[in-house]
């Protein structure tokens, strides 16, 4: 009996058996798909070899600092911070402004027309008692930069002798704090003393033109040497030896209105100053060269001779507040009848890093 598949089975048995090395012909239709045969040939994507354009740095915040008077070595911290790019590293760009008159800076700051102003601690106390919305955010120089300078010499600078001198002044505290402290009110009321002379920071004129016997707030590092070069002898009496509390000689002031909004900017400014002050102290010669190369007008023998003394007075922690010092000056003003109440230190000075 024969089956339908017998012929196929017989054919398979007659064929050569398949081995591993046998050649097998596969029809092209089995592996080439219709889509592959009909689709156009596409190139493989290439990787980008050009780097993306660099991101634009954020714009620097523009701020203005008005000096207390003409540029001098006492502003070295600001100059060094500017020249070494320390302000730029804090993402701020600083414009230094010189006032037309020394008292202008604090007045413009109180009116919120500038960002920062330089002044002295006694000036700060007086303006805050007047209601000005200003506050100290940094100390640049920790000791007074002015003193009582007398023309000629006195063997014993006793209070009764000092009271009879003809005084000149350049600052508000000189007129309202220091001179009244040296001259008893009884002499003033009796008209037995000469009225003080406003020298407008031209202290040389007072001595050279014999207008005054003493300047109550003269820069004691440079003024006596300048007078000596003109043949005029002088005697320096520091304010603290007269019983006036020590105070910060140069401070950076800000407008306290909107302090929370401005605190971050204050922190950046103070951080740059601190970096500058530490670098100056560690590199005094390089700091001097950098300062005078940036401001050649400061390069003179008197400034160079006083440079080491000035460096000893810079604040290494500009933001830190000496609460005892500010409290003591407030109590001094109250005792002298210049103020009616003692203000809290927080009203006068703050550490931006603690806000």
Number of C-alpha atoms within 10 A of each C-alpha: 2 6 6 7 8 9 10 10 10 10 9 10 9 9 8 7 8 9 7 5 6 8 8 7 6 8 8 8 8 7 9 10 10 9 8 10 9 8 8 8 8 6 6 6 6 6 6 7 6 6 6 7 6 6 6 6 7 7 9 14 13 11 15 15 21 24 22 24 18 12 16 15 20 19 17 25 26 22 22 24 24 20 16 15 15 22 25 17 13 17 17 19 18 18 11 16 17 15 17 11 12 21 17 17 26 27 16 17 23 25 13 16 12 19 20 27 27 25 24 23 26 24 18 22 24 19 18 16 17 10 9 18 18 26 26 28 27 30 31 28 25 20 17 22 22 21 21 23 25 25 21 11 12 12 5 8 14 10 13 11 12 18 20 16 19 18 30 30 27 20 22 17 20 25 19 14 20 21 21 16 17 18 19 15 11 9 13 14 9 8 10 11 16 13 11 19 16 18 18 14 18 13 23 17 13 21 19 14 8 12 15 22 19 26 30 28 27 26 18 18 19 15 17 21 15 14 17 11 9 11 10 14 15 20 16 21 16 19 19 12 10 15 10 16 16 19 21 22 20 24 24 25 29 26 24 23 13 8 15 10 10 15 17 13 18 22 20 19 25 24 21 24 29 23 19 25 24 16 18 21 16 10 11 15 13 12 21 21 13 18 23 17 13 14 14 11 11 17 16 10 9 14 17 15 12 13 19 14 11 18 18 13 17 24 22 20 18 24 26 17 20 16 14 10 15 24 15 17 19 23 16 18 19 15 13 12 11 15 17 11 13 16 17 12 18 13 15 25 27 20 21 25 15 9 11
